[in-house]
Amino acid sequence: MGISVEGANKRFGDFQALKDVSIEVPTGSLTALLGPSGSGKSTLLRAIAGLEALDSGEVLIDGQDVGRKPVQKREVGFVFQHYAAFKHMTVYENVGFGLKIRKWDKRKISARVHELLDLVQLPGLADRYPSQLSGGQRQRMALARALAVQPQVLLLDEPFGALDAKVRKDLRTWLRNLHDEMHVTTIFVTHDQEEAMDVAGQLVVMNEGRVEQSGSADELYDHPANEFVMSFVGEVNQLGEHFVRPHDMEIVLDSDDRTKEGLVQRIVTLGFEVRVELLLSDGTEVWAQLTRAELQRLELREGQIAYLRPAQAKSFNGSGAFAAV
Amino acid sequence: MTANPASRWTLRILGLGYILLLLLIPLGFIFYKTFEHGIAPPLDAITSPDGLHALKLTLLTVAIAVPLNTVFGIGCALLLVRHRFRGNFLIDAAINLPFAISPIVIGLSLFLLYGTTGWFEPALAEAGIKILFSVPGMVLACIFVSLPFVVRETVPVLQEIGTEQEQAASTLGANAWQTFWRVTLPAIRWGVAYGVVLTTARVLGEFGAVSVVSGSISGQTQTLPLFVEKQYENFNLPGAFGASVLLALLALMTLLAMNLLKRKEDA
């Protein structure tokens, strides 16, 4: 069940949340909507679900315009950042909610709920209340609840945003595996580029209500369409009009016509990775990412002069094409 | 907050003393006075035909006013919290009027509308409906004075639960009606219950507005508070005290019922 959005516009008072947004999500894919807060990614997701009405534009699910369909009839599974658990219901009642609404037979509901609790690895917690679960467990319960009704598409709004770092990493691996098993078309919203690249096959980068670029993680990282995408999907240094990734900044001890002189201000060792901060002669501050071995070979010290040789520098003048320096 | 033991004890004694002196001792005294000469005199007064009629009428006003104000209160709270619109604040302010206005004034306003020279009188007289000095007028007065409680108790709870649970229910296929019964109402039930208890207590005890519109005719338009006053005026102290204790017990029972329900649920 592919999803496509065409020419979507949405305004909240003076704030234009979506500006002529079009996206294409292939059937069975796992797509991330990535962008900073206020970029319109959640609004777009909520518009697909029918929780928000567009001012103009179309939402198509499986080729059908669902614009006039109310949220109840869109058959989407939606997972909220703060779980939206029904607090007065047990885990069992939460997961079975949609089935009860659909007037399923009690025995069928029981079978389906237990099947889903196994799937989200919460067997044995059926009689607990949401307040007795951890954040990660609550979110898995919410996911089971959304999946119970066999939705055409699954929409996740910053699903791991309220969880701590460790649980977050576990859950995203788990989500990816779950998607590989279920193959339900899934869109998830995040502001964390690492999370998006880790989980999703396709990324849509949004900024200020517009789609900046969409593609695979490699495409976005290696061929960013503009400055925003380049700086959002990875670390970046700006050298005049050029942008260079910190791992593409080679440090050498001898100058030539392609190097820039810099003062080593600080050396920070972060495990395997070493971060070298330099001040260039024109006053620009940049940093280079080195390995420990490279650092030892160069015998760099804070306060010394070193030379930078940027590789893979990109500039986005006009056409957005990039060029090596 | 950490306070030293001396100030903590001073605060405790002050708080307890205040409640004791102004609340518990006067109430306790009523109980004492009621049963001073045994249970027979107050019991006789309450079980007299007028006493029983007053009790029945009081329970009738509760049975009509409380459900109406509960339904209206929940609806109004939903309107105020979930459907923001211009002029919302006017409704919000108007809801508080019964709190701000003296019940006597409320009674008088009903008098002006439904009295012999009132706006609605000709039409009502033609239809043969009597509002003043009869039960409908008393129920109207009770609804008026107890109108804000359910709204005021429900609004903050609705704001606190937010809209995400309701949205989740709608993505799972629930229509507005199903969402209300299965998600919203269970989530706000204790706010509503508290509002219902307060409404009940207020309707049980309402004196001022009811006294103006009822005419306080023994055996006809006398609720328990009016009965208490009449007995007191006629120097029938056992009767006055007996009915007072009955009123107090009725109010305590509603409070107790809510606490029991809540405890049962929490267990």
Boltz contact constraints between the chains, C-beta under 6 A:
constraints:
  - contact:
      token1: [A, 51]
      token2: [B, 167]
      max_distance: 6.0
  - contact:
      token1: [A, 71]
      token2: [B, 170]
      max_distance: 6.0
  - contact:
      token1: [A, 71]
      token2: [B, 171]
      max_distance: 6.0
  - contact:
      token1: [A, 72]
      token2: [B, 170]
      max_distance: 6.0
  - contact:
      token1: [A, 72]
      token2: [B, 173]
      max_distance: 6.0
  - contact:
      token1: [A, 72]
      token2: [B, 175]
      max_distance: 6.0
  - contact:
      token1: [A, 78]
      token2: [B, 171]
      max_distance: 6.0
  - contact:
      token1: [A, 80]
      token2: [B, 164]
      max_distance: 6.0
  - contact:
      token1: [A, 84]
      token2: [B, 164]
      max_distance: 6.0
  - contact:
      token1: [A, 84]
      token2: [B, 165]
      max_distance: 6.0
  - contact:
      token1: [A, 84]
      token2: [B, 168]
      max_distance: 6.0
  - contact:
      token1: [A, 86]
      token2: [B, 165]
      max_distance: 6.0
  - contact:
      token1: [A, 88]
      token2: [B, 186]
      max_distance: 6.0
  - contact:
      token1: [A, 97]
      token2: [B, 172]
      max_distance: 6.0
  - contact:
      token1: [A, 98]
      token2: [B, 172]
      max_distance: 6.0
  - contact:
      token1: [A, 98]
      token2: [B, 173]
      max_distance: 6.0
  - contact:
      token1: [A, 101]
      token2: [B, 173]
      max_distance: 6.0
  - contact:
      token1: [A, 101]
      token2: [B, 174]
      max_distance: 6.0
